[in-house]
C-alpha cells in the first residue's frame, strides 16, 4: 500500500473503507467473511493472503478446524492448487 500512497495519498483511506464495508458484521459474521477471503486467497495462489488471514482469525478465536474446513471448500471448488497454496502458507503455523 505504501507504493500506492505515493501515487495517491487517499488510496489507503479508500482501501480501508472498502475493507470495513466488506468485513463488517451483517448477515454473515466477520469471521465467516474472513474465512471466505482466506479460501479465495488459497484458490488464487496467494500464500501471504492465506497466512495473514489465518493468523488474524486464529487471534480472533477461529479454530484450526474452522480454518481447515474453509480450505477444504477451496480445494473442492478450485482444485488441488489451493491445497498446495494453503499448505505452504500454513506449514509454520499448524
N, CA, C and O atoms as a GROMACS GRO file, in nm:
protein
  376
    1UNK      N    1   0.082  -0.119   0.000
    1UNK     CA    2   0.000   0.000   0.000
    1UNK      C    3   0.086   0.126   0.000
    1UNK      O    4   0.043   0.230  -0.048
    2UNK      N    5   0.207   0.117   0.053
    2UNK     CA    6   0.291   0.237   0.060
    2UNK      C    7   0.324   0.290  -0.078
    2UNK      O    8   0.329   0.411  -0.099
    3UNK      N    9   0.346   0.201  -0.173
    3UNK     CA   10   0.375   0.246  -0.309
    3UNK      C   11   0.254   0.320  -0.367
    3UNK      O   12   0.270   0.422  -0.434
    4UNK      N   13   0.134   0.270  -0.341
    4UNK     CA   14   0.014   0.336  -0.390
    4UNK      C   15  -0.009   0.470  -0.320
    4UNK      O   16  -0.062   0.563  -0.381
    5UNK      N   17   0.029   0.479  -0.193
    5UNK     CA   18   0.013   0.604  -0.120
    5UNK      C   19   0.093   0.716  -0.184
    5UNK      O   20   0.052   0.832  -0.181
    6UNK      N   21   0.209   0.683  -0.243
    6UNK     CA   22   0.289   0.784  -0.312
    6UNK      C   23   0.219   0.834  -0.437
    6UNK      O   24   0.232   0.951  -0.473
    7UNK      N   25   0.146   0.748  -0.503
    7UNK     CA   26   0.073   0.786  -0.623
    7UNK      C   27  -0.051   0.865  -0.588
    7UNK      O   28  -0.081   0.967  -0.649
    8UNK      N   29  -0.124   0.817  -0.487
    8UNK     CA   30  -0.250   0.881  -0.446
    8UNK      C   31  -0.261   0.869  -0.294
    8UNK      O   32  -0.292   0.762  -0.243
    9UNK      N   33  -0.238   0.979  -0.222
    9UNK     CA   34  -0.240   0.973  -0.075
    9UNK      C   35  -0.373   0.926  -0.016
    9UNK      O   36  -0.377   0.882   0.098
   10UNK      N   37  -0.480   0.933  -0.090
   10UNK     CA   38  -0.611   0.892  -0.040
   10UNK      C   39  -0.636   0.742  -0.059
   10UNK      O   40  -0.736   0.689  -0.010
   11UNK      N   41  -0.547   0.675  -0.129
   11UNK     CA   42  -0.572   0.535  -0.165
   11UNK      C   43  -0.587   0.446  -0.042
   11UNK      O   44  -0.672   0.358  -0.040
   12UNK      N   45  -0.504   0.467   0.059
   12UNK     CA   46  -0.513   0.383   0.179
   12UNK      C   47  -0.648   0.402   0.247
   12UNK      O   48  -0.708   0.305   0.293
   13UNK      N   49  -0.695   0.524   0.255
   13UNK     CA   50  -0.825   0.551   0.316
   13UNK      C   51  -0.936   0.482   0.236
   13UNK      O   52  -1.027   0.422   0.294
   14UNK      N   53  -0.929   0.489   0.106
   14UNK     CA   54  -1.030   0.423   0.022
   14UNK      C   55  -1.027   0.272   0.041
   14UNK      O   56  -1.131   0.207   0.050
   15UNK      N   57  -0.906   0.217   0.047
   15UNK     CA   58  -0.890   0.074   0.066
   15UNK      C   59  -0.947   0.032   0.202
   15UNK      O   60  -1.020  -0.067   0.210
   16UNK      N   61  -0.914   0.105   0.306
   16UNK     CA   62  -0.964   0.073   0.439
   16UNK      C   63  -1.116   0.086   0.446
   16UNK      O   64  -1.182   0.006   0.514
   17UNK      N   65  -1.173   0.183   0.378
   17UNK     CA   66  -1.319   0.197   0.374
   17UNK      C   67  -1.382   0.074   0.307
   17UNK      O   68  -1.484   0.023   0.355
   18UNK      N   69  -1.323   0.028   0.198
   18UNK     CA   70  -1.375  -0.090   0.129
   18UNK      C   71  -1.360  -0.214   0.216
   18UNK      O   72  -1.450  -0.298   0.222
   19UNK      N   73  -1.246  -0.226   0.285
   19UNK     CA   74  -1.224  -0.339   0.374
   19UNK      C   75  -1.327  -0.340   0.486
   19UNK      O   76  -1.383  -0.445   0.519
   20UNK      N   77  -1.353  -0.225   0.544
   20UNK     CA   78  -1.453  -0.215   0.652
   20UNK      C   79  -1.590  -0.257   0.602
   20UNK      O   80  -1.663  -0.328   0.671
   21UNK      N   81  -1.625  -0.212   0.483
   21UNK     CA   82  -1.754  -0.248   0.425
   21UNK      C   83  -1.762  -0.399   0.400
   21UNK      O   84  -1.862  -0.462   0.431
   22UNK      N   85  -1.657  -0.455   0.344
   22UNK     CA   86  -1.658  -0.597   0.309
   22UNK      C   87  -1.664  -0.688   0.431
   22UNK      O   88  -1.730  -0.792   0.428
   23UNK      N   89  -1.595  -0.651   0.538
   23UNK     CA   90  -1.582  -0.741   0.653
   23UNK      C   91  -1.669  -0.706   0.772
   23UNK      O   92  -1.660  -0.771   0.876
   24UNK      N   93  -1.754  -0.604   0.760
   24UNK     CA   94  -1.837  -0.569   0.874
   24UNK      C   95  -1.939  -0.680   0.900
   24UNK      O   96  -1.984  -0.749   0.809
   25UNK      N   97  -1.975  -0.694   1.027
   25UNK     CA   98  -2.073  -0.795   1.066
   25UNK      C   99  -2.208  -0.759   1.008
   25UNK      O  100  -2.256  -0.646   1.021
   26UNK      N  101  -2.270  -0.855   0.943
   26UNK     CA  102  -2.402  -0.838   0.885
   26UNK      C  103  -2.474  -0.972   0.889
   26UNK      O  104  -2.472  -1.040   0.991
   27UNK      N  105  -2.536  -1.010   0.778
   27UNK     CA  106  -2.599  -1.141   0.771
   27UNK      C  107  -2.495  -1.251   0.791
   27UNK      O  108  -2.525  -1.357   0.847
   28UNK      N  109  -2.372  -1.225   0.746
   28UNK     CA  110  -2.259  -1.314   0.773
   28UNK      C  111  -2.170  -1.247   0.876
   28UNK      O  112  -2.151  -1.126   0.872
   29UNK      N  113  -2.117  -1.325   0.966
   29UNK     CA  114  -2.026  -1.269   1.066
   29UNK      C  115  -1.894  -1.230   1.001
   29UNK      O  116  -1.860  -1.276   0.892
   30UNK      N  117  -1.822  -1.144   1.068
   30UNK     CA  118  -1.690  -1.104   1.020
   30UNK      C  119  -1.598  -1.225   1.007
   30UNK      O  120  -1.517  -1.232   0.915
   31UNK      N  121  -1.611  -1.319   1.100
   31UNK     CA  122  -1.528  -1.440   1.096
   31UNK      C  123  -1.556  -1.520   0.969
   31UNK      O  124  -1.462  -1.563   0.902
   32UNK      N  125  -1.682  -1.541   0.936
   32UNK     CA  126  -1.716  -1.617   0.816
   32UNK      C  127  -1.664  -1.546   0.692
   32UNK      O  128  -1.611  -1.610   0.602
   33UNK      N  129  -1.679  -1.414   0.688
   33UNK     CA  130  -1.631  -1.337   0.573
   33UNK      C  131  -1.480  -1.349   0.559
   33UNK      O  132  -1.429  -1.360   0.447
   34UNK      N  133  -1.408  -1.348   0.670
   34UNK     CA  134  -1.263  -1.361   0.664
   34UNK      C  135  -1.223  -1.501   0.621
   34UNK      O  136  -1.127  -1.517   0.545
   35UNK      N  137  -1.294  -1.603   0.667
   35UNK     CA  138  -1.266  -1.739   0.622
   35UNK      C  139  -1.292  -1.755   0.472
   35UNK      O  140  -1.219  -1.825   0.403
   36UNK      N  141  -1.396  -1.689   0.422
   36UNK     CA  142  -1.422  -1.689   0.277
   36UNK      C  143  -1.306  -1.624   0.203
   36UNK      O  144  -1.257  -1.677   0.104
   37UNK      N  145  -1.262  -1.509   0.253
   37UNK     CA  146  -1.149  -1.439   0.190
   37UNK      C  147  -1.024  -1.526   0.189
   37UNK      O  148  -0.950  -1.528   0.090
   38UNK      N  149  -1.000  -1.597   0.299
   38UNK     CA  150  -0.883  -1.684   0.307
   38UNK      C  151  -0.893  -1.796   0.202
   38UNK      O  152  -0.795  -1.828   0.136
   39UNK      N  153  -1.012  -1.855   0.188
   39UNK     CA  154  -1.032  -1.960   0.088
   39UNK      C  155  -1.011  -1.905  -0.053
   39UNK      O  156  -0.954  -1.973  -0.139
   40UNK      N  157  -1.058  -1.784  -0.076
   40UNK     CA  158  -1.037  -1.720  -0.207
   40UNK      C  159  -0.888  -1.695  -0.232
   40UNK      O  160  -0.840  -1.718  -0.344
   41UNK      N  161  -0.816  -1.650  -0.131
   41UNK     CA  162  -0.672  -1.632  -0.147
   41UNK      C  163  -0.604  -1.764  -0.180
   41UNK      O  164  -0.515  -1.768  -0.265
   42UNK      N  165  -0.645  -1.871  -0.114
   42UNK     CA  166  -0.588  -2.003  -0.144
   42UNK      C  167  -0.615  -2.041  -0.289
   42UNK      O  168  -0.528  -2.094  -0.358
   43UNK      N  169  -0.736  -2.014  -0.335
   43UNK     CA  170  -0.772  -2.050  -0.472
   43UNK      C  171  -0.698  -1.967  -0.576
   43UNK      O  172  -0.683  -2.009  -0.690
   44UNK      N  173  -0.652  -1.847  -0.535
   44UNK     CA  174  -0.578  -1.760  -0.627
   44UNK      C  175  -0.427  -1.769  -0.609
   44UNK      O  176  -0.353  -1.694  -0.672
   45UNK      N  177  -0.381  -1.862  -0.525
   45UNK     CA  178  -0.238  -1.884  -0.509
   45UNK      C  179  -0.168  -1.782  -0.422
   45UNK      O  180  -0.046  -1.767  -0.431
   46UNK      N  181  -0.240  -1.712  -0.338
   46UNK     CA  182  -0.181  -1.609  -0.252
   46UNK      C  183  -0.145  -1.666  -0.114
   46UNK      O  184  -0.225  -1.661  -0.021
   47UNK      N  185  -0.024  -1.718  -0.104
   47UNK     CA  186   0.022  -1.774   0.023
   47UNK      C  187   0.019  -1.668   0.132
   47UNK      O  188  -0.026  -1.696   0.243
   48UNK      N  189   0.067  -1.548   0.103
   48UNK     CA  190   0.071  -1.443   0.205
   48UNK      C  191  -0.069  -1.407   0.251
   48UNK      O  192  -0.090  -1.380   0.370
   49UNK      N  193  -0.166  -1.405   0.161
   49UNK     CA  194  -0.304  -1.377   0.200
   49UNK      C  195  -0.359  -1.485   0.292
   49UNK      O  196  -0.422  -1.453   0.393
   50UNK      N  197  -0.336  -1.610   0.258
   50UNK     CA  198  -0.381  -1.721   0.343
   50UNK      C  199  -0.316  -1.710   0.480
   50UNK      O  200  -0.384  -1.721   0.583
   51UNK      N  201  -0.186  -1.688   0.482
   51UNK     CA  202  -0.112  -1.681   0.608
   51UNK      C  203  -0.164  -1.566   0.695
   51UNK      O  204  -0.190  -1.586   0.814
   52UNK      N  205  -0.179  -1.448   0.638
   52UNK     CA  206  -0.222  -1.331   0.714
   52UNK      C  207  -0.364  -1.348   0.767
   52UNK      O  208  -0.392  -1.317   0.883
   53UNK      N  209  -0.454  -1.396   0.683
   53UNK     CA  210  -0.593  -1.412   0.726
   53UNK      C  211  -0.608  -1.524   0.828
   53UNK      O  212  -0.684  -1.510   0.923
   54UNK      N  213  -0.538  -1.634   0.810
   54UNK     CA  214  -0.545  -1.743   0.908
   54UNK      C  215  -0.489  -1.695   1.041
   54UNK      O  216  -0.545  -1.727   1.146
   55UNK      N  217  -0.381  -1.621   1.038
   55UNK     CA  218  -0.321  -1.569   1.161
   55UNK      C  219  -0.418  -1.474   1.232
   55UNK      O  220  -0.438  -1.486   1.353
   56UNK      N  221  -0.477  -1.382   1.159
   56UNK     CA  222  -0.569  -1.287   1.224
   56UNK      C  223  -0.693  -1.358   1.276
   56UNK      O  224  -0.744  -1.321   1.382
   57UNK      N  225  -0.742  -1.457   1.204
   57UNK     CA  226  -0.860  -1.530   1.251
   57UNK      C  227  -0.829  -1.616   1.372
   57UNK      O  228  -0.913  -1.629   1.462
   58UNK      N  229  -0.712  -1.674   1.377
   58UNK     CA  230  -0.672  -1.752   1.494
   58UNK      C  231  -0.666  -1.662   1.617
   58UNK      O  232  -0.713  -1.700   1.725
   59UNK      N  233  -0.609  -1.543   1.600
   59UNK     CA  234  -0.602  -1.448   1.713
   59UNK      C  235  -0.742  -1.402   1.754
   59UNK      O  236  -0.764  -1.369   1.870
   60UNK      N  237  -0.836  -1.400   1.658
   60UNK     CA  238  -0.973  -1.356   1.688
   60UNK      C  239  -1.061  -1.470   1.739
   60UNK      O  240  -1.178  -1.448   1.770
   61UNK      N  241  -1.004  -1.591   1.748
   61UNK     CA  242  -1.079  -1.701   1.807
   61UNK      C  243  -1.121  -1.812   1.713
   61UNK      O  244  -1.184  -1.908   1.758
   62UNK      N  245  -1.089  -1.802   1.586
   62UNK     CA  246  -1.123  -1.912   1.494
   62UNK      C  247  -1.039  -2.034   1.529
   62UNK      O  248  -0.923  -2.022   1.568
   63UNK      N  249  -1.098  -2.149   1.514
   63UNK     CA  250  -1.028  -2.274   1.544
   63UNK      C  251  -0.956  -2.325   1.421
   63UNK      O  252  -0.985  -2.285   1.308
   64UNK      N  253  -0.863  -2.413   1.444
   64UNK     CA  254  -0.795  -2.480   1.332
   64UNK      C  255  -0.896  -2.556   1.247
   64UNK      O  256  -0.882  -2.563   1.124
   65UNK      N  257  -0.996  -2.612   1.312
   65UNK     CA  258  -1.098  -2.688   1.239
   65UNK      C  259  -1.176  -2.597   1.144
   65UNK      O  260  -1.205  -2.636   1.031
   66UNK      N  261  -1.211  -2.477   1.190
   66UNK     CA  262  -1.284  -2.383   1.104
   66UNK      C  263  -1.197  -2.341   0.985
   66UNK      O  264  -1.245  -2.334   0.872
   67UNK      N  265  -1.072  -2.313   1.011
   67UNK     CA  266  -0.980  -2.276   0.904
   67UNK      C  267  -0.965  -2.393   0.806
   67UNK      O  268  -0.969  -2.374   0.684
   68UNK      N  269  -0.948  -2.512   0.860
   68UNK     CA  270  -0.935  -2.631   0.776
   68UNK      C  271  -1.058  -2.655   0.689
   68UNK      O  272  -1.044  -2.687   0.571
   69UNK      N  273  -1.176  -2.640   0.745
   69UNK     CA  274  -1.298  -2.661   0.668
   69UNK      C  275  -1.313  -2.558   0.556
   69UNK      O  276  -1.356  -2.592   0.446
   70UNK      N  277  -1.278  -2.434   0.584
   70UNK     CA  278  -1.284  -2.331   0.479
   70UNK      C  279  -1.189  -2.367   0.364
   70UNK      O  280  -1.222  -2.348   0.247
   71UNK      N  281  -1.072  -2.418   0.400
   71UNK     CA  282  -0.975  -2.455   0.297
   71UNK      C  283  -1.016  -2.580   0.221
   71UNK      O  284  -0.980  -2.596   0.104
   72UNK      N  285  -1.090  -2.670   0.284
   72UNK     CA  286  -1.141  -2.787   0.213
   72UNK      C  287  -1.243  -2.744   0.108
   72UNK      O  288  -1.249  -2.803   0.000
   73UNK      N  289  -1.323  -2.643   0.138
   73UNK     CA  290  -1.417  -2.591   0.039
   73UNK      C  291  -1.339  -2.536  -0.081
   73UNK      O  292  -1.376  -2.562  -0.196
   74UNK      N  293  -1.230  -2.462  -0.055
   74UNK     CA  294  -1.148  -2.411  -0.165
   74UNK      C  295  -1.091  -2.525  -0.248
   74UNK      O  296  -1.089  -2.517  -0.371
   75UNK      N  297  -1.045  -2.631  -0.182
   75UNK     CA  298  -0.993  -2.748  -0.253
   75UNK      C  299  -1.102  -2.810  -0.342
   75UNK      O  300  -1.076  -2.842  -0.458
   76UNK      N  301  -1.221  -2.826  -0.287
   76UNK     CA  302  -1.330  -2.886  -0.362
   76UNK      C  303  -1.368  -2.802  -0.484
   76UNK      O  304  -1.385  -2.855  -0.594
   77UNK      N  305  -1.381  -2.672  -0.464
   77UNK     CA  306  -1.429  -2.585  -0.571
   77UNK      C  307  -1.318  -2.551  -0.672
   77UNK      O  308  -1.343  -2.544  -0.792
   78UNK      N  309  -1.196  -2.529  -0.621
   78UNK     CA  310  -1.090  -2.474  -0.707
   78UNK      C  311  -0.977  -2.571  -0.738
   78UNK      O  312  -0.892  -2.541  -0.822
   79UNK      N  313  -0.974  -2.684  -0.673
   79UNK     CA  314  -0.873  -2.783  -0.706
   79UNK      C  315  -0.753  -2.786  -0.614
   79UNK      O  316  -0.742  -2.709  -0.519
   80UNK      N  317  -0.664  -2.877  -0.648
   80UNK     CA  318  -0.551  -2.909  -0.562
   80UNK      C  319  -0.453  -2.793  -0.547
   80UNK      O  320  -0.381  -2.787  -0.448
   81UNK      N  321  -0.449  -2.701  -0.642
   81UNK     CA  322  -0.359  -2.586  -0.631
   81UNK      C  323  -0.386  -2.506  -0.504
   81UNK      O  324  -0.294  -2.456  -0.441
   82UNK      N  325  -0.513  -2.495  -0.468
   82UNK     CA  326  -0.546  -2.420  -0.346
   82UNK      C  327  -0.495  -2.493  -0.223
   82UNK      O  328  -0.455  -2.430  -0.125
   83UNK      N  329  -0.495  -2.625  -0.227
   83UNK     CA  330  -0.444  -2.702  -0.113
   83UNK      C  331  -0.293  -2.684  -0.099
   83UNK      O  332  -0.243  -2.671   0.012
   84UNK      N  333  -0.220  -2.681  -0.210
   84UNK     CA  334  -0.076  -2.658  -0.205
   84UNK      C  335  -0.046  -2.519  -0.152
   84UNK      O  336   0.043  -2.501  -0.069
   85UNK      N  337  -0.122  -2.420  -0.200
   85UNK     CA  338  -0.102  -2.283  -0.152
   85UNK      C  339  -0.123  -2.275  -0.002
   85UNK      O  340  -0.041  -2.219   0.070
   86UNK      N  341  -0.233  -2.332   0.046
   86UNK     CA  342  -0.265  -2.329   0.189
   86UNK      C  343  -0.159  -2.405   0.269
   86UNK      O  344  -0.118  -2.359   0.376
   87UNK      N  345  -0.116  -2.518   0.220
   87UNK     CA  346  -0.016  -2.598   0.291
   87UNK      C  347   0.114  -2.520   0.307
   87UNK      O  348   0.174  -2.520   0.414
   88UNK      N  349   0.158  -2.455   0.200
   88UNK     CA  350   0.280  -2.376   0.208
   88UNK      C  351   0.262  -2.257   0.300
   88UNK      O  352   0.353  -2.223   0.377
   89UNK      N  353   0.147  -2.195   0.294
   89UNK     CA  354   0.120  -2.077   0.376
   89UNK      C  355   0.117  -2.110   0.525
   89UNK      O  356   0.162  -2.031   0.608
   90UNK      N  357   0.064  -2.226   0.558
   90UNK     CA  358   0.039  -2.260   0.697
   90UNK      C  359   0.138  -2.358   0.757
   90UNK      O  360   0.122  -2.398   0.872
   91UNK      N  361   0.240  -2.399   0.682
   91UNK     CA  362   0.331  -2.501   0.733
   91UNK      C  363   0.402  -2.458   0.861
   91UNK      O  364   0.436  -2.544   0.943
   92UNK      N  365   0.426  -2.330   0.881
   92UNK     CA  366   0.489  -2.283   1.004
   92UNK      C  367   0.388  -2.270   1.119
   92UNK      O  368   0.424  -2.282   1.236
   93UNK      N  369   0.261  -2.244   1.085
   93UNK     CA  370   0.159  -2.215   1.185
   93UNK      C  371   0.095  -2.337   1.246
   93UNK      O  372   0.068  -2.341   1.366
   94UNK      N  373   0.070  -2.438   1.163
   94UNK     CA  374  -0.007  -2.553   1.211
   94UNK      C  375   0.077  -2.678   1.207
   94UNK      O  376   0.030  -2.785   1.244
   0.00000   0.00000   0.00000
